[in-house]
């Protein structure tokens, strides 16, 4: 990760906010996919998809080893996602809960 001085950190926070607003402005899964395809490399999208699959499987109670076998994602990545789900900002939980309510 890049190192930033204080003014760069302020600019990065503002840029992150506008990126969040850009994502929020999208109105369909197709629009989100198209935006991500323009914004990210294929490898970055694959990594995000992998992490999201891991989060869903962890939420369903699968073990790290099961998830590794099902997804071919490294156990290290599974652990990182699990740690984010437990100690992170709460984003995974928010989306998992919302999608779970929608499926009910």
Secondary structure, DSSP 8 states (H G I E B T S, - for coil): -----HHHHHHHHHHHHHHHHHHHH--SHHHHHHHHHHHS-HHHHHHHHHHHHHHHHHHTT--HHHHHHHH---HHHHHHHHHHHHHS-SHHHHHHHHHHHHH-
